[in-house]
Amino acid sequence: MFSADWFFDLDKRLRDMGLDSDAQTFDEIKQNLSCPKKFSPDEFAEQVIYVILAGGFSQKTAKKIHQKIMNKLVNNIFNYNDLLTIFNNKNKIKAVCEVWNNRRDFCDSYYSLCDLDSKISYLQKLPHIGKITANHLARNLGEDVVKYDIWIQRLGALYAGEVALQEKIDNKKLSPEIKKACDDMFFHLVKETGLPRGYIDVVLWKACQNGLIKL
């Protein structure tokens, strides 16, 4: 494990299975991480809304719900109750409406920031975006960061080879020791593959989610 051959095999198997996507395709993610584009307010809101909706759902389900909601939003034929009929979660739909209605201000504020830490801190303050999902969102916006979710934490602990680290895995509060183990793993794989760590992150996450990596 944790070699270039191992990683590229995972990437190929996911592509062969048609599982090469998050909110964007693997190729779009790789391209945007290598040469980030500036999203329009509508595109920015679309990325935020996907991350809001995706938590707790399979990607297939999240993308289906996201598409239905975005169709309503971009055609301006919606209200709060309409969106609830698509996705019956009041807190998330309230957040979706707030993001869409304030998309220009949110987008402009994000792009006014110059350093990565400030951008991620800002994303954490958006409606229904937390510390871990802020990294997911930042990566989808083209920042070369990783989402330290439960799968990546488990892989980091495995890479470190320290059994005691397993007890510090927590999807709600990221342990500094676990973060270091994950960062060491990504540093190694970036060196092995020459790819952005944000891209390595999404491939590893998808491979774990679909059982190609057994943990």
C-alpha positions, 0 to 999 in steps of 0.5 A: 500500500501507499505506493504510486502503483497502488494509487494509480491502480485504485484510480483506474479501477474507480474510473473503470467502475464509473465512480470517478466523480464527486461534485465534479468528475475526477478530471475536472477536480484534477484540472481545477486543483492544478489550475484553479478557476474563479467561480461565478456567484452562481457556480460558487453557490452551486458548490456550497449547496452540494456540500450542504446536501451531501452530508450523510448521503451516498454520492448518487443520492446527493447528486440527484437531490442537488440537481433537482434543487439547482434546477429550481434555483437557477430557473427562479421558480422556487420557494422554501416549501417547494424545496422541502418537497424535494428534500425534507430537511428544514435546516439544510433547505434554510441554509440552501436558500440563504446561500442562494439569496446571498451568493454574490456577497458570499462569493465576493467575500471569499475571493477577497481573501488572499491566504488559504487559512482565511478562506477556510475559516470563512467557509466554516462560517457559511450556513451549514458548513462545518470544519471538515465540510469546509475542507471538502468545499475548499477542495471543490473550489480548487484549493489543494486541501484534504477532507479529514473525514473518517476514511482518511483518518483511518488511512492516516492511522494505518500509514503511521503504523501506530495501533494507539492512533486508532483510538483517536479517530473522531469524525467530529473533532480532528486529533492533532496526532491523526492530522499529522499522520494524514498529512505525512501520508499525503506528503508521501503520496504527493512525492510518489505520484506527482499529483495534488493532495486534494486529488489524492484525497478524493480518490482515496475517499472514493476507494474506501467508500466503495470497498476497494480499500478494506479498513 
